[in-house]
Amino acid sequence: MLAHCTRSNRLNRTLRAVAELKARQARRRLDFTHKLTTDLAKSHGPVAIEDLRVKQMTKSAKGTRNAPGVRVSQKSGLNCAIFDNVPGERRRQLAHKCPAHGPLLVAVSPAGTSQTCGDDADHNASVVIHT
């Protein structure tokens, strides 16, 4: 029979503090997203967003035992950055708020929107989508 593993009070306190910090970070991210999408819906004309496939963009790069992946840590960092940006939640909120405030929400295919980057990729994509 396995011995029951107990944690010390200090470890429990530390784990609770880490959980509270992560929850605070998530609340701040959600608050920013709410404010951003409300501003876009209330004070802009038609809103165009890239129709991103987040699940496909964030697939793991670790591969298999027979064919291990390459640059796994870089892909992991990219995935964290994508999830921190919460594109799915922004799209969900825009889909809810745009009809309520008037502007039209248009999902545009992301193919080719960032190919000719002479500027910031997001700015360039917006110019390509607008034309």
FIKOLZA-1660 file (N, C-alpha, C; in steps of 0.1 Angstrom, whole numbers, plus 5000, padded with zeros to 4 digits):
% residues 131
   i   px   py   pz ch aa at
   1 5008 4988 5000  A  M  N
   1 5000 5000 5000  A  M CA
   1 5009 5012 5000  A  M  C
   2 5005 5022 4992  A  L  N
   2 5013 5035 4991  A  L CA
   2 5011 5043 5003  A  L  C
   3 5021 5050 5008  A  A  N
   3 5020 5059 5019  A  A CA
   3 5014 5072 5014  A  A  C
   4 5006 5077 5023  A  H  N
   4 4998 5090 5019  A  H CA
   4 5008 5101 5020  A  H  C
   5 5009 5109 5009  A  C  N
   5 5018 5120 5008  A  C CA
   5 5011 5133 5013  A  C  C
   6 5017 5140 5022  A  T  N
   6 5011 5152 5027  A  T CA
   6 5020 5164 5023  A  T  C
   7 5014 5175 5021  A  R  N
   7 5022 5187 5018  A  R CA
   7 5023 5196 5031  A  R  C
   8 5034 5203 5031  A  S  N
   8 5036 5212 5042  A  S CA
   8 5027 5224 5041  A  S  C
   9 5025 5231 5052  A  N  N
   9 5017 5243 5052  A  N CA
   9 5023 5254 5043  A  N  C
  10 5036 5254 5043  A  R  N
  10 5043 5264 5035  A  R CA
  10 5041 5261 5020  A  R  C
  11 5042 5249 5016  A  L  N
  11 5039 5245 5002  A  L CA
  11 5024 5248 4998  A  L  C
  12 5015 5245 5007  A  N  N
  12 5001 5248 5005  A  N CA
  12 4999 5263 5003  A  N  C
  13 5005 5271 5011  A  R  N
  13 5004 5286 5010  A  R CA
  13 5010 5291 4997  A  R  C
  14 5021 5285 4993  A  T  N
  14 5028 5289 4980  A  T CA
  14 5019 5285 4968  A  T  C
  15 5013 5273 4969  A  L  N
  15 5005 5269 4958  A  L CA
  15 4992 5277 4957  A  L  C
  16 4987 5281 4968  A  R  N
  16 4975 5290 4969  A  R CA
  16 4978 5303 4963  A  R  C
  17 4990 5309 4967  A  A  N
  17 4994 5322 4962  A  A CA
  17 4996 5322 4947  A  A  C
  18 5002 5311 4941  A  V  N
  18 5004 5310 4927  A  V CA
  18 4990 5309 4920  A  V  C
  19 4981 5301 4925  A  A  N
  19 4968 5300 4920  A  A CA
  19 4960 5314 4920  A  A  C
  20 4962 5321 4930  A  E  N
  20 4956 5335 4931  A  E CA
  20 4961 5344 4921  A  E  C
  21 4975 5343 4919  A  L  N
  21 4981 5352 4908  A  L CA
  21 4976 5348 4894  A  L  C
  22 4975 5335 4892  A  K  N
  22 4970 5331 4878  A  K CA
  22 4956 5335 4876  A  K  C
  23 4948 5334 4887  A  A  N
  23 4934 5338 4886  A  A CA
  23 4933 5354 4883  A  A  C
  24 4941 5361 4890  A  R  N
  24 4941 5376 4888  A  R CA
  24 4945 5379 4874  A  R  C
  25 4955 5372 4869  A  Q  N
  25 4960 5375 4855  A  Q CA
  25 4949 5372 4845  A  Q  C
  26 4941 5361 4848  A  A  N
  26 4930 5357 4839  A  A CA
  26 4919 5368 4839  A  A  C
  27 4916 5373 4851  A  R  N
  27 4906 5383 4853  A  R CA
  27 4910 5396 4846  A  R  C
  28 4923 5399 4847  A  R  N
  28 4928 5412 4840  A  R CA
  28 4927 5410 4825  A  R  C
  29 4930 5398 4820  A  R  N
  29 4930 5395 4805  A  R CA
  29 4915 5396 4800  A  R  C
  30 4906 5391 4808  A  L  N
  30 4892 5391 4804  A  L CA
  30 4886 5405 4805  A  L  C
  31 4890 5413 4815  A  D  N
  31 4886 5427 4816  A  D CA
  31 4891 5435 4804  A  D  C
  32 4903 5433 4800  A  F  N
  32 4909 5441 4789  A  F CA
  32 4901 5437 4776  A  F  C
  33 4899 5424 4775  A  T  N
  33 4891 5419 4763  A  T CA
  33 4877 5425 4762  A  T  C
  34 4871 5426 4774  A  H  N
  34 4857 5432 4774  A  H CA
  34 4858 5447 4770  A  H  C
  35 4867 5454 4776  A  K  N
  35 4868 5468 4773  A  K CA
  35 4872 5471 4758  A  K  C
  36 4881 5463 4752  A  L  N
  36 4885 5464 4739  A  L CA
  36 4873 5461 4729  A  L  C
  37 4866 5450 4731  A  T  N
  37 4855 5446 4722  A  T CA
  37 4844 5456 4723  A  T  C
  38 4841 5461 4735  A  T  N
  38 4830 5471 4737  A  T CA
  38 4834 5484 4729  A  T  C
  39 4846 5488 4730  A  D  N
  39 4851 5500 4723  A  D CA
  39 4849 5498 4708  A  D  C
  40 4854 5486 4703  A  L  N
  40 4853 5484 4689  A  L CA
  40 4838 5483 4684  A  L  C
  41 4830 5477 4692  A  A  N
  41 4816 5476 4688  A  A CA
  41 4808 5490 4689  A  A  C
  42 4812 5498 4698  A  K  N
  42 4805 5511 4700  A  K CA
  42 4810 5522 4691  A  K  C
  43 4823 5523 4688  A  S  N
  43 4828 5535 4682  A  S CA
  43 4835 5532 4668  A  S  C
  44 4832 5521 4662  A  H  N
  44 4838 5518 4649  A  H CA
  44 4827 5514 4639  A  H  C
  45 4830 5515 4627  A  G  N
  45 4821 5510 4616  A  G CA
  45 4823 5495 4615  A  G  C
  46 4822 5489 4604  A  P  N
  46 4823 5475 4602  A  P CA
  46 4836 5470 4608  A  P  C
  47 4836 5459 4615  A  V  N
  47 4847 5453 4622  A  V CA
  47 4851 5440 4614  A  V  C
  48 4863 5439 4609  A  A  N
  48 4868 5428 4602  A  A CA
  48 4878 5421 4611  A  A  C
  49 4877 5408 4612  A  I  N
  49 4886 5400 4620  A  I CA
  49 4891 5388 4611  A  I  C
  50 4903 5383 4613  A  E  N
  50 4908 5372 4606  A  E CA
  50 4901 5359 4612  A  E  C
  51 4897 5351 4603  A  D  N
  51 4890 5338 4606  A  D CA
  51 4900 5328 4610  A  D  C
  52 4907 5329 4622  A  L  N
  52 4918 5321 4626  A  L CA
  52 4913 5308 4631  A  L  C
  53 4921 5297 4629  A  R  N
  53 4918 5284 4634  A  R CA
  53 4928 5282 4645  A  R  C
  54 4924 5286 4657  A  V  N
  54 4933 5286 4669  A  V CA
  54 4938 5272 4672  A  V  C
  55 4928 5263 4672  A  K  N
  55 4932 5249 4676  A  K CA
  55 4943 5243 4666  A  K  C
  56 4942 5246 4654  A  Q  N
  56 4952 5241 4644  A  Q CA
  56 4965 5249 4646  A  Q  C
  57 4964 5262 4649  A  M  N
  57 4976 5270 4651  A  M CA
  57 4984 5266 4663  A  M  C
  58 4978 5261 4673  A  T  N
  58 4984 5258 4685  A  T CA
  58 4987 5243 4688  A  T  C
  59 4987 5235 4677  A  K  N
  59 4990 5221 4679  A  K CA
  59 5004 5219 4684  A  K  C
  60 5006 5209 4691  A  S  N
  60 5019 5206 4697  A  S CA
  60 5029 5202 4686  A  S  C
  61 5042 5206 4689  A  A  N
  61 5052 5203 4679  A  A CA
  61 5061 5191 4684  A  A  C
  62 5057 5185 4695  A  K  N
  62 5066 5175 4701  A  K CA
  62 5068 5162 4693  A  K  C
  63 5059 5160 4684  A  G  N
  63 5060 5148 4675  A  G CA
  63 5057 5135 4682  A  G  C
  64 5064 5125 4677  A  T  N
  64 5062 5111 4683  A  T CA
  64 5076 5106 4687  A  T  C
  65 5076 5094 4693  A  R  N
  65 5089 5088 4697  A  R CA
  65 5097 5085 4685  A  R  C
  66 5091 5080 4674  A  N  N
  66 5098 5077 4662  A  N CA
  66 5102 5089 4654  A  N  C
  67 5094 5099 4654  A  A  N
  67 5097 5112 4647  A  A CA
  67 5096 5124 4656  A  A  C
  68 5106 5126 4664  A  P  N
  68 5104 5137 4674  A  P CA
  68 5104 5151 4667  A  P  C
  69 5097 5160 4673  A  G  N
  69 5095 5173 4668  A  G CA
  69 5108 5182 4668  A  G  C
  70 5108 5193 4661  A  V  N
  70 5119 5202 4661  A  V CA
  70 5114 5215 4667  A  V  C
  71 5123 5222 4674  A  R  N
  71 5120 5236 4679  A  R CA
  71 5107 5235 4688  A  R  C
  72 5106 5225 4696  A  V  N
  72 5094 5223 4705  A  V CA
  72 5093 5235 4715  A  V  C
  73 5104 5239 4721  A  S  N
  73 5103 5250 4731  A  S CA
  73 5099 5263 4724  A  S  C
  74 5103 5266 4712  A  Q  N
  74 5099 5278 4705  A  Q CA
  74 5084 5278 4702  A  Q  C
  75 5079 5266 4698  A  K  N
  75 5065 5264 4695  A  K CA
  75 5057 5265 4707  A  K  C
  76 5062 5260 4718  A  S  N
  76 5055 5262 4731  A  S CA
  76 5053 5276 4735  A  S  C
  77 5064 5284 4733  A  G  N
  77 5063 5298 4736  A  G CA
  77 5054 5306 4727  A  G  C
  78 5053 5302 4715  A  L  N
  78 5044 5308 4705  A  L CA
  78 5030 5305 4709  A  L  C
  79 5027 5292 4713  A  N  N
  79 5014 5288 4718  A  N CA
  79 5009 5296 4730  A  N  C
  80 5019 5298 4739  A  C  N
  80 5015 5306 4751  A  C CA
  80 5011 5321 4747  A  C  C
  81 5019 5326 4737  A  A  N
  81 5016 5340 4733  A  A CA
  81 5002 5340 4726  A  A  C
  82 4999 5330 4718  A  I  N
  82 4986 5330 4711  A  I CA
  82 4975 5329 4722  A  I  C
  83 4976 5320 4732  A  F  N
  83 4966 5318 4742  A  F CA
  83 4965 5330 4751  A  F  C
  84 4976 5338 4753  A  D  N
  84 4975 5350 4761  A  D CA
  84 4967 5361 4754  A  D  C
  85 4967 5360 4741  A  N  N
  85 4960 5370 4732  A  N CA
  85 4945 5367 4731  A  N  C
  86 4940 5355 4736  A  V  N
  86 4927 5350 4736  A  V CA
  86 4919 5354 4723  A  V  C
  87 4923 5350 4711  A  P  N
  87 4916 5354 4699  A  P CA
  87 4902 5348 4699  A  P  C
  88 4900 5336 4704  A  G  N
  88 4886 5330 4704  A  G CA
  88 4877 5337 4712  A  G  C
  89 4881 5342 4724  A  E  N
  89 4872 5349 4733  A  E CA
  89 4869 5363 4727  A  E  C
  90 4879 5369 4721  A  R  N
  90 4876 5382 4714  A  R CA
  90 4866 5381 4703  A  R  C
  91 4867 5370 4695  A  R  N
  91 4858 5368 4685  A  R CA
  91 4844 5366 4690  A  R  C
  92 4843 5358 4701  A  R  N
  92 4830 5355 4707  A  R CA
  92 4823 5367 4712  A  R  C
  93 4831 5376 4719  A  Q  N
  93 4826 5388 4724  A  Q CA
  93 4822 5398 4713  A  Q  C
  94 4830 5399 4703  A  L  N
  94 4826 5407 4691  A  L CA
  94 4813 5402 4685  A  L  C
  95 4812 5389 4683  A  A  N
  95 4800 5384 4677  A  A CA
  95 4788 5387 4685  A  A  C
  96 4789 5388 4698  A  H  N
  96 4778 5391 4707  A  H CA
  96 4775 5407 4707  A  H  C
  97 4786 5415 4708  A  K  N
  97 4784 5429 4710  A  K CA
  97 4782 5437 4697  A  K  C
  98 4787 5433 4686  A  C  N
  98 4785 5440 4673  A  C CA
  98 4770 5441 4669  A  C  C
  99 4763 5431 4669  A  P  N
  99 4749 5432 4665  A  P CA
  99 4741 5441 4675  A  P  C
 100 4745 5441 4688  A  A  N
 100 4738 5449 4698  A  A CA
 100 4741 5464 4696  A  A  C
 101 4753 5468 4691  A  H  N
 101 4757 5482 4690  A  H CA
 101 4757 5487 4676  A  H  C
 102 4754 5478 4666  A  G  N
 102 4753 5483 4652  A  G CA
 102 4763 5479 4642  A  G  C
 103 4776 5478 4645  A  P  N
 103 4785 5475 4633  A  P CA
 103 4784 5461 4629  A  P  C
 104 4788 5459 4616  A  L  N
 104 4788 5446 4610  A  L CA
 104 4801 5439 4614  A  L  C
 105 4801 5427 4618  A  L  N
 105 4813 5419 4620  A  L CA
 105 4815 5409 4608  A  L  C
 106 4827 5410 4603  A  V  N
 106 4830 5402 4591  A  V CA
 106 4843 5394 4594  A  V  C
 107 4842 5381 4592  A  A  N
 107 4853 5372 4594  A  A CA
 107 4859 5370 4580  A  A  C
 108 4872 5373 4579  A  V  N
 108 4879 5373 4566  A  V CA
 108 4889 5361 4567  A  V  C
 109 4891 5355 4556  A  S  N
 109 4901 5344 4555  A  S CA
 109 4915 5350 4557  A  S  C
 110 4923 5343 4566  A  P  N
 110 4936 5349 4569  A  P CA
 110 4946 5346 4558  A  P  C
 111 4943 5339 4548  A  A  N
 111 4952 5335 4538  A  A CA
 111 4958 5347 4531  A  A  C
 112 4971 5349 4531  A  G  N
 112 4977 5360 4524  A  G CA
 112 4977 5374 4531  A  G  C
 113 4970 5375 4543  A  T  N
 113 4969 5388 4549  A  T CA
 113 4982 5393 4555  A  T  C
 114 4992 5385 4558  A  S  N
 114 5004 5389 4564  A  S CA
 114 5016 5385 4555  A  S  C
 115 5014 5384 4542  A  Q  N
 115 5025 5379 4533  A  Q CA
 115 5034 5391 4530  A  Q  C
 116 5029 5403 4528  A  T  N
 116 5038 5414 4523  A  T CA
 116 5039 5423 4535  A  T  C
 117 5047 5419 4545  A  C  N
 117 5049 5427 4557  A  C CA
 117 5060 5438 4556  A  C  C
 118 5056 5450 4553  A  G  N
 118 5065 5461 4553  A  G CA
 118 5064 5469 4566  A  G  C
 119 5054 5465 4574  A  D  N
 119 5051 5472 4587  A  D CA
 119 5047 5461 4597  A  D  C
 120 5041 5466 4608  A  D  N
 120 5036 5457 4618  A  D CA
 120 5026 5447 4611  A  D  C
 121 5027 5434 4615  A  A  N
 121 5019 5424 4608  A  A CA
 121 5004 5426 4610  A  A  C
 122 5000 5431 4622  A  D  N
 122 4985 5433 4624  A  D CA
 122 4981 5445 4616  A  D  C
 123 4989 5456 4615  A  H  N
 123 4985 5468 4607  A  H CA
 123 4985 5464 4592  A  H  C
 124 4994 5456 4588  A  N  N
 124 4995 5452 4574  A  N CA
 124 4983 5443 4571  A  N  C
 125 4979 5434 4579  A  A  N
 125 4967 5425 4577  A  A CA
 125 4955 5434 4576  A  A  C
 126 4954 5444 4584  A  S  N
 126 4942 5452 4584  A  S CA
 126 4941 5460 4570  A  S  C
 127 4952 5464 4565  A  V  N
 127 4952 5471 4552  A  V CA
 127 4948 5462 4541  A  V  C
 128 4954 5450 4542  A  V  N
 128 4951 5440 4531  A  V CA
 128 4936 5436 4532  A  V  C
 129 4931 5434 4544  A  I  N
 129 4917 5430 4545  A  I CA
 129 4907 5441 4540  A  I  C
 130 4911 5454 4544  A  H  N
 130 4903 5465 4540  A  H CA
 130 4902 5467 4525  A  H  C
 131 4913 5464 4517  A  T  N
 131 4913 5466 4503  A  T CA
 131 4906 5454 4496  A  T  C
% end
